[in-house]
Amino acid sequence: MMKSLKSLFGGDVRQFSMLGALLALVLFFQIMTNGKVLTPTNVVNLINGNSYVLILAIGMVMVIVIGHIDLSVGSVAAATGIIVALAIRDWGIPWWAGILLGLLVGAAIGAWQGWWVAYVGIPGFITTLAGYMLFRGVNQFIGKSNSVPVPEEFQTIGAGYLWEWGPNTGLNNSTLVLGILASVYVVWREVKLRKKAVRIGIQPVSTGTAAMRAGLLIVVIAYVTYLFGSGRVGTSFPVPGVLLVALVILYHVLTQRTVIGRHIYAVGGNRVAASLSGVSTKRTYFFVMMNMSILAAVAGMVFIGRSTASGPFDGINWELDAIAAVFIGGAAVSGGIGTVTGSIIGGLVMATLNNGLQLMGVGSDRTQIIKGLVLLAAVAFDVYNKQQGRPSIIGHLFRSRPVFPDSVDEGADTLPKVDPRTEAVAAVDPRSTTAAVHEQHPQTDAKDRR
């Protein structure tokens, strides 16, 4: 039985503890609220009300992986929101140009903060603490502590839904198509894994196990499709959810399948070894900090789209929610460990906790106490397992699994190799806590060597 479970889930079943915790929370609140959690209206509100925090968590995990932290994301989001809202209202620019302006503002702020971190050498904590105060002041100075409305077209990115078209199927057809595409991807992925196993000479998992794994995922996708597609007339899968899914896919590929992703994990795992391997730590720091501010700008625009206006209190404590999501999702305080998928799971845990307690009528004071205890318990549990010499349960939640003689997964082709210059085992897998070696070994920055 245990061998079958390991084959089905890939390695140690305990690695999915946070995903199990999320499922347990959903079931617990579903029972305690007499079925109010898993309803179309509530799940739509859950995504719409927390999408901006989840977007911030995508960027924050990269910042934490390289060993820094960004305290300015809420202020950057608020400053971007007020600039965009004023530009659309007073300058007469179209709403889509406002979105482009917001991205440019986020990139400019990120370049400013990235320069101080990467090329001046000021720690990210201090740089972004200054940015926290600076851009909060910018928001209040420009907006004069007033709310500035945004047009209806702009509100779509924060509170819109996929459109309805075609024949009456009982579900929103756009949502139904998304569910079908997701199911097709699951089947395609299983076929791809089996072909990879044959290509590299490893015996794949049995056909029954692969079919069961794909079947379980398709059942979950079908249920989620039903929830989002069967709500009241005019609702469906929300536009912020589409944006969030697109960003998760994009940044999962970026961090796990690209050179810059390898560099991020290499710098976070061992800065000196990464530099000796040809990684430019300065460029990596600069890119990650700038990227974080761009995502903060996106989160700010999504929020003002949902709230229909930019206000002086936007962005307050957003950075704390994003940081909590990342650490609950398995990131290490010391850097080098953390995934986009794990951070999304951590963010959903916090969102479900908030939502369930609100449905139960628990006050905001007790909600904050419970959230704080959950964060502390999650990190303490992870630290305890590391101290006992056991694999970190949440730290390794979605990392590539080792290659077993009787199974294969996407991490099957990441074999360790020795870097003779550091005398350390450095994995080609960018998710390793040790330095990842760049295959081409580009010229090392002279300053980094010193």
C-alpha positions as CSV (number, residue, x, y, z in Angstrom):
1,M,0.0,0.0,0.0
2,M,2.7,2.5,1.0
3,K,4.7,1.6,-2.1
4,S,1.7,2.4,-4.2
5,L,1.2,5.7,-2.5
6,K,4.8,6.7,-3.0
7,S,4.6,5.7,-6.6
8,L,1.3,7.7,-7.0
9,F,2.4,10.9,-5.3
10,G,6.2,10.7,-6.0
11,G,8.4,10.0,-3.1
12,D,7.5,10.8,0.5
13,V,3.8,11.4,0.9
14,R,4.6,13.8,3.8
15,Q,6.0,16.3,1.2
16,F,2.4,17.2,0.5
17,S,1.6,18.2,4.1
18,M,0.8,21.8,3.2
19,L,-1.5,20.7,0.4
20,G,-3.1,18.3,2.9
21,A,-3.4,21.2,5.4
22,L,-5.2,23.3,2.8
23,L,-7.6,20.4,2.0
24,A,-8.2,19.8,5.7
25,L,-9.0,23.5,6.3
26,V,-11.4,23.6,3.4
27,L,-13.2,20.5,4.7
28,F,-13.2,21.8,8.3
29,F,-14.7,25.1,7.4
30,Q,-17.1,23.5,5.0
31,I,-18.5,21.4,7.9
32,M,-18.4,24.3,10.5
33,T,-20.2,26.7,8.2
34,N,-22.8,24.2,7.0
35,G,-21.5,24.2,3.4
36,K,-20.9,27.9,2.9
37,V,-17.2,27.5,1.8
38,L,-17.6,25.4,-1.3
39,T,-20.2,27.5,-3.1
40,P,-19.7,29.3,-6.4
41,T,-20.1,32.8,-4.9
42,N,-17.6,32.1,-2.0
43,V,-14.9,30.6,-4.2
44,V,-15.1,33.5,-6.6
45,N,-14.9,36.0,-3.7
46,L,-11.9,34.0,-2.3
47,I,-10.0,34.4,-5.6
48,N,-11.0,38.0,-6.2
49,G,-10.3,39.0,-2.6
50,N,-6.8,37.4,-2.4
51,S,-5.5,37.5,-5.9
52,Y,-3.3,40.6,-5.2
53,V,-1.6,38.9,-2.3
54,L,-1.0,35.7,-4.3
55,I,0.6,37.8,-7.1
56,L,2.9,39.5,-4.6
57,A,3.8,36.0,-3.2
58,I,5.0,35.0,-6.7
59,G,7.6,37.8,-6.7
60,M,8.4,37.6,-2.9
61,V,9.5,34.0,-3.1
62,M,12.2,34.9,-5.6
63,V,13.3,37.8,-3.3
64,I,13.5,35.5,-0.3
65,V,15.3,32.7,-2.2
66,I,18.2,35.1,-3.0
67,G,18.4,35.9,0.7
68,H,16.7,39.3,0.8
69,I,13.2,40.6,1.8
70,D,11.0,43.3,0.3
71,L,9.0,45.4,2.8
72,S,8.0,48.0,0.2
73,V,5.6,46.0,-2.0
74,G,2.4,47.4,-0.4
75,S,3.6,51.0,-0.7
76,V,4.8,50.4,-4.3
77,A,1.4,48.9,-5.2
78,A,-0.4,51.9,-3.6
79,A,1.8,54.5,-5.3
80,T,1.4,52.8,-8.7
81,G,-2.4,52.6,-8.2
82,I,-2.8,56.3,-7.5
83,I,-0.5,57.3,-10.4
84,V,-2.5,55.1,-12.8
85,A,-5.9,56.3,-11.5
86,L,-4.9,60.0,-11.8
87,A,-3.4,59.5,-15.3
88,I,-6.6,57.9,-16.6
89,R,-8.8,60.5,-15.0
90,D,-6.8,63.7,-15.5
91,W,-4.6,63.0,-18.5
92,G,-7.3,61.3,-20.5
93,I,-5.3,58.3,-21.4
94,P,-7.2,55.1,-22.3
95,W,-7.5,52.4,-19.6
96,W,-5.1,50.0,-21.4
97,A,-2.5,52.7,-21.6
98,G,-2.9,53.1,-17.9
99,I,-2.0,49.5,-17.4
100,L,1.2,50.0,-19.5
101,L,2.0,53.1,-17.5
102,G,1.6,51.1,-14.2
103,L,4.0,48.5,-15.5
104,L,6.5,51.1,-16.4
105,V,6.2,52.8,-13.0
106,G,6.7,49.4,-11.3
107,A,9.8,48.8,-13.4
108,A,11.2,52.2,-12.6
109,I,10.7,51.7,-8.9
110,G,12.2,48.2,-9.1
111,A,15.2,49.5,-11.0
112,W,15.7,52.2,-8.3
113,Q,15.6,49.7,-5.5
114,G,17.5,47.0,-7.4
115,W,20.4,49.4,-8.0
116,W,20.8,50.2,-4.3
117,V,20.8,46.4,-3.5
118,A,22.9,45.1,-6.3
119,Y,25.4,47.8,-7.1
120,V,25.6,49.9,-3.9
121,G,25.4,46.8,-1.6
122,I,22.7,48.0,0.8
123,P,20.7,45.0,2.1
124,G,17.3,44.5,0.7
125,F,15.7,44.8,4.1
126,I,17.0,48.3,4.6
127,T,16.5,49.4,1.0
128,T,12.9,48.3,0.9
129,L,12.2,49.7,4.4
130,A,13.2,53.1,3.0
131,G,11.0,52.3,0.0
132,Y,8.2,51.4,2.3
133,M,8.2,54.9,3.8
134,L,9.2,56.7,0.5
135,F,6.4,55.3,-1.7
136,R,3.8,55.5,1.0
137,G,4.5,59.2,1.1
138,V,4.4,59.4,-2.7
139,N,0.9,57.8,-2.6
140,Q,-0.4,60.3,0.0
141,F,1.4,63.3,-1.6
142,I,0.1,62.6,-5.1
143,G,-3.4,61.6,-4.1
144,K,-3.8,64.2,-1.3
145,S,-5.3,61.4,0.8
146,N,-8.3,61.2,-1.6
147,S,-9.8,58.3,-3.4
148,V,-9.5,58.4,-7.2
149,P,-12.0,56.3,-9.2
150,V,-11.1,54.2,-12.3
151,P,-13.3,53.6,-15.3
152,E,-15.4,50.5,-15.7
153,E,-13.1,49.0,-18.4
154,F,-10.2,49.1,-15.9
155,Q,-12.3,47.5,-13.2
156,T,-12.5,44.3,-15.4
157,I,-8.9,43.3,-14.4
158,G,-9.9,43.3,-10.8
159,A,-13.5,42.2,-10.8
160,G,-14.4,40.9,-14.2
161,Y,-15.4,37.5,-15.4
162,L,-14.8,35.3,-18.4
163,W,-17.5,36.0,-21.0
164,E,-20.4,33.7,-21.9
165,W,-20.8,32.5,-25.5
166,G,-22.2,29.5,-27.5
167,P,-25.0,27.1,-26.6
168,N,-26.5,26.7,-23.1
169,T,-24.4,23.9,-21.4
170,G,-25.5,24.7,-17.9
171,L,-22.0,26.1,-17.2
172,N,-20.1,29.2,-18.3
173,N,-18.6,28.0,-21.6
174,S,-15.4,30.0,-21.2
175,T,-14.8,28.4,-17.8
176,L,-15.7,25.0,-19.2
177,V,-13.1,25.4,-22.0
178,L,-10.5,26.2,-19.4
179,G,-11.3,23.1,-17.4
180,I,-11.1,20.9,-20.6
181,L,-7.7,22.4,-21.5
182,A,-6.4,21.8,-18.0
183,S,-7.6,18.2,-18.2
184,V,-5.9,17.7,-21.6
185,Y,-2.7,19.1,-20.1
186,V,-2.8,16.5,-17.3
187,V,-3.1,13.6,-19.8
188,W,-0.4,15.1,-22.0
189,R,2.0,15.5,-19.1
190,E,1.6,11.8,-18.1
191,V,2.3,10.8,-21.7
192,K,5.3,13.1,-21.7
193,L,6.7,11.6,-18.5
194,R,6.4,8.1,-19.8
195,K,8.2,9.0,-23.0
196,K,11.0,10.7,-21.0
197,A,11.4,7.5,-18.9
198,V,11.8,5.4,-22.0
199,R,14.2,7.9,-23.6
200,I,16.6,7.9,-20.7
201,G,16.3,4.2,-19.9
202,I,14.3,4.3,-16.7
203,Q,11.3,2.2,-16.1
204,P,8.2,4.4,-15.8
205,V,5.5,4.1,-13.3
206,S,2.8,1.5,-14.1
207,T,0.0,2.4,-16.5
208,G,-2.5,2.0,-13.7
209,T,-0.7,4.4,-11.3
210,A,-0.3,7.0,-14.1
211,A,-4.0,6.6,-14.9
212,M,-5.0,7.0,-11.3
213,R,-2.9,10.0,-10.8
214,A,-4.2,11.7,-13.9
215,G,-7.8,10.7,-13.0
216,L,-7.6,12.2,-9.5
217,L,-6.3,15.5,-10.9
218,I,-9.0,15.6,-13.6
219,V,-11.7,15.0,-11.0
220,V,-10.4,17.9,-9.0
221,I,-10.3,20.1,-12.1
222,A,-13.8,19.1,-13.0
223,Y,-15.1,20.0,-9.6
224,V,-13.4,23.4,-9.6
225,T,-14.7,24.0,-13.1
226,Y,-18.2,23.2,-11.9
227,L,-17.9,25.6,-8.9
228,F,-16.7,28.5,-11.0
229,G,-18.9,27.8,-14.0
230,S,-22.2,27.2,-12.2
231,G,-22.6,30.5,-10.2
232,R,-25.2,33.2,-10.6
233,V,-25.8,34.6,-14.1
234,G,-23.0,37.0,-15.1
235,T,-20.3,35.3,-13.1
236,S,-17.7,32.7,-14.1
237,F,-14.0,32.1,-13.5
238,P,-12.7,35.6,-12.5
239,V,-10.3,37.6,-14.7
240,P,-7.9,38.0,-11.7
241,G,-7.8,34.2,-11.4
242,V,-6.9,34.0,-15.1
243,L,-4.1,36.5,-14.6
244,L,-2.9,34.6,-11.5
245,V,-2.8,31.3,-13.3
246,A,-0.9,32.8,-16.2
247,L,1.6,34.3,-13.8
248,V,2.1,31.1,-11.9
249,I,2.8,29.2,-15.1
250,L,5.1,31.9,-16.4
251,Y,7.2,32.1,-13.2
252,H,7.2,28.4,-12.6
253,V,8.8,28.0,-16.0
254,L,11.1,31.0,-15.4
255,T,12.4,29.7,-12.0
256,Q,12.6,26.0,-12.9
257,R,13.4,25.9,-16.6
258,T,15.6,28.9,-17.5
259,V,19.1,30.1,-16.9
260,I,18.0,33.1,-14.8
261,G,16.0,30.7,-12.6
262,R,19.2,28.6,-12.1
263,H,21.1,31.7,-11.2
264,I,18.5,32.8,-8.6
265,Y,18.7,29.5,-6.7
266,A,22.4,29.4,-7.1
267,V,22.9,32.8,-5.6
268,G,20.5,32.0,-2.8
269,G,22.2,28.7,-2.0
270,N,25.8,29.9,-2.0
271,R,26.6,33.4,-3.3
272,V,30.4,32.8,-3.4
273,A,30.2,29.4,-5.2
274,A,27.6,30.9,-7.7
275,S,30.0,33.7,-8.5
276,L,32.9,31.3,-9.0
277,S,30.6,29.4,-11.4
278,G,30.2,32.4,-13.6
279,V,26.9,33.8,-12.2
280,S,26.6,37.6,-12.0
281,T,25.2,38.1,-8.5
282,K,24.7,41.8,-9.2
283,R,22.5,41.2,-12.3
284,T,20.6,38.5,-10.4
285,Y,19.8,40.8,-7.5
286,F,18.9,43.7,-9.8
287,F,16.5,41.5,-11.8
288,V,14.8,40.0,-8.8
289,M,14.2,43.3,-7.1
290,M,12.9,45.0,-10.2
291,N,10.7,42.0,-11.0
292,M,9.2,42.2,-7.5
293,S,8.2,45.9,-8.0
294,I,6.6,45.1,-11.4
295,L,4.5,42.4,-9.7
296,A,3.6,44.8,-6.9
297,A,2.4,47.3,-9.6
298,V,0.3,44.5,-11.1
299,A,-1.1,43.7,-7.7
300,G,-1.9,47.3,-7.1
301,M,-3.8,47.7,-10.4
302,V,-5.8,44.5,-9.8
303,F,-6.8,45.8,-6.4
304,I,-7.9,49.2,-7.5
305,G,-9.8,47.5,-10.3
306,R,-11.7,45.4,-7.8
307,S,-12.3,48.3,-5.3
308,T,-13.2,50.7,-8.3
309,A,-10.8,53.4,-6.9
310,S,-7.4,54.1,-5.6
311,G,-7.3,55.2,-2.0
312,P,-4.8,56.4,0.7
313,F,-5.0,53.1,2.6
314,D,-4.3,50.8,-0.2
315,G,-1.4,48.4,0.3
316,I,-1.2,48.5,4.1
317,N,0.3,45.3,5.5
318,W,0.3,43.6,2.1
319,E,3.9,42.8,2.5
320,L,3.2,40.9,5.7
321,D,0.6,38.7,4.0
322,A,2.9,38.0,1.1
323,I,5.9,37.1,3.3
324,A,3.7,34.8,5.4
325,A,2.4,33.0,2.3
326,V,6.0,32.4,1.1
327,F,7.2,31.0,4.4
328,I,4.2,28.9,5.0
329,G,4.8,27.6,1.4
330,G,8.2,26.3,2.4
331,A,10.7,29.0,1.8
332,A,13.8,29.1,4.0
333,V,14.8,32.2,5.9
334,S,18.4,31.7,4.9
335,G,17.5,31.6,1.2
336,G,18.1,29.1,-1.5
337,I,14.8,27.2,-0.9
338,G,11.3,28.1,-2.1
339,T,9.0,27.6,-5.1
340,V,6.3,29.6,-6.8
341,T,3.8,26.7,-6.4
342,G,4.5,26.3,-2.7
343,S,4.0,30.0,-2.1
344,I,0.6,29.9,-3.9
345,I,-0.4,27.0,-1.7
346,G,0.8,28.9,1.4
347,G,-1.2,31.9,0.3
348,L,-4.3,29.8,-0.3
349,V,-3.9,28.4,3.2
350,M,-4.0,31.9,4.7
351,A,-6.8,33.0,2.4
352,T,-8.9,30.0,3.4
353,L,-8.2,30.6,7.0
354,N,-9.3,34.2,6.7
355,N,-12.4,33.3,4.7
356,G,-13.5,30.4,6.9
357,L,-13.1,32.4,10.2
358,Q,-15.1,35.3,8.7
359,L,-17.9,32.9,7.7
360,M,-17.9,31.5,11.2
361,G,-18.2,35.0,12.6
362,V,-14.8,35.1,14.3
363,G,-13.6,38.7,14.9
364,S,-10.6,40.3,13.3
365,D,-8.7,40.3,16.6
366,R,-8.9,36.5,17.0
367,T,-8.3,36.0,13.3
368,Q,-5.0,37.8,13.6
369,I,-4.0,35.7,16.6
370,I,-4.8,32.5,14.8
371,K,-3.0,33.5,11.7
372,G,0.1,34.4,13.7
373,L,0.0,31.0,15.4
374,V,-0.4,29.2,12.1
375,L,2.6,31.0,10.6
376,L,4.8,30.3,13.7
377,A,3.7,26.6,13.9
378,A,4.4,26.0,10.2
379,V,7.9,27.5,10.3
380,A,8.7,25.8,13.6
381,F,7.6,22.4,12.3
382,D,9.9,22.9,9.3
383,V,12.8,24.0,11.5
384,Y,12.3,21.0,13.8
385,N,12.4,18.5,11.0
386,K,15.7,20.1,9.7
387,Q,17.2,19.9,13.2
388,Q,16.3,16.3,13.5
389,G,18.1,15.5,10.3
390,R,14.9,14.6,8.5
391,P,13.9,16.1,5.1
392,S,12.2,19.4,5.5
393,I,8.5,18.7,4.9
394,I,7.4,22.1,3.7
395,G,10.8,23.1,2.4
396,H,10.8,20.3,-0.1
397,L,7.0,20.5,-0.9
398,F,7.3,20.9,-4.6
399,R,10.9,20.3,-5.4
400,S,12.0,17.7,-8.0
401,R,11.9,14.2,-6.5
402,P,14.9,11.9,-6.7
403,V,15.1,9.3,-9.4
404,F,14.1,5.9,-8.1
405,P,14.9,2.7,-10.0
406,D,11.2,2.0,-10.6
407,S,9.8,5.5,-11.3
408,V,10.4,8.7,-13.1
409,D,9.2,12.3,-13.0
410,E,10.2,15.6,-14.4
411,G,13.3,15.8,-12.2
412,A,14.7,12.6,-13.6
413,D,17.2,14.2,-15.8
414,T,18.8,16.4,-13.1
415,L,21.8,14.4,-12.0
416,P,24.5,15.8,-9.6
417,K,27.9,16.7,-10.8
418,V,31.0,18.0,-9.0
419,D,32.3,21.5,-9.5
420,P,36.1,21.1,-9.1
421,R,36.6,24.7,-8.2
422,T,34.4,24.5,-5.1
423,E,34.8,20.8,-4.3
424,A,31.1,20.7,-3.7
425,V,28.3,18.7,-5.3
426,A,26.3,21.2,-7.3
427,A,23.1,20.0,-8.9
428,V,22.0,21.1,-12.3
429,D,18.6,21.2,-10.7
430,P,18.1,25.0,-9.9
431,R,16.1,24.1,-6.8
432,S,19.1,22.6,-5.0
433,T,20.2,24.4,-1.9
434,T,23.8,24.2,-3.2
435,A,25.2,26.3,-6.0
436,A,23.9,25.5,-9.5
437,V,26.5,25.4,-12.1
438,H,25.8,27.3,-15.3
439,E,26.7,25.0,-18.2
440,Q,28.4,27.6,-20.3
441,H,30.4,29.2,-17.4
442,P,30.3,32.8,-18.5
443,Q,32.9,35.3,-17.5
444,T,32.7,36.0,-13.8
445,D,32.3,39.7,-12.7
446,A,35.7,40.9,-11.4
447,K,34.1,42.6,-8.4
448,D,32.2,39.5,-7.5
449,R,35.5,37.6,-7.4
450,R,36.9,40.0,-4.9
